[in-house]
């Protein structure tokens, strides 16, 4: 199946502890069906000291399930579903089903 959410997309969380929060997708793990979103699903981890970083408790973004994310419509900024269409020049692009606006392209 084609990827509806890609790295760099602006998304909003539609379910779970961080419902309503927005952020940019940093990484997508399509085989696991999860994505890491900047500033969403923050967890605290104990970090061992290494040569590069100091020991302590750090806060980082954990992966969140793709079903709990929705792309933000480029036209009005509200959550939307994603569809695919093939343009006249043969490119396959994503579009927002809410407004019909192209997401990438």
Secondary structure, DSSP 8 states (H G I E B T S, - for coil): ---SS-TT-EEEE-SSTTTT-EEEEEEEETTTTEEEETTSSEEEEEE---SSS--EEEEEE--EEGGGEEEE-TTTSSEE-EEEEE-TTS-EEEEETTT--BS--
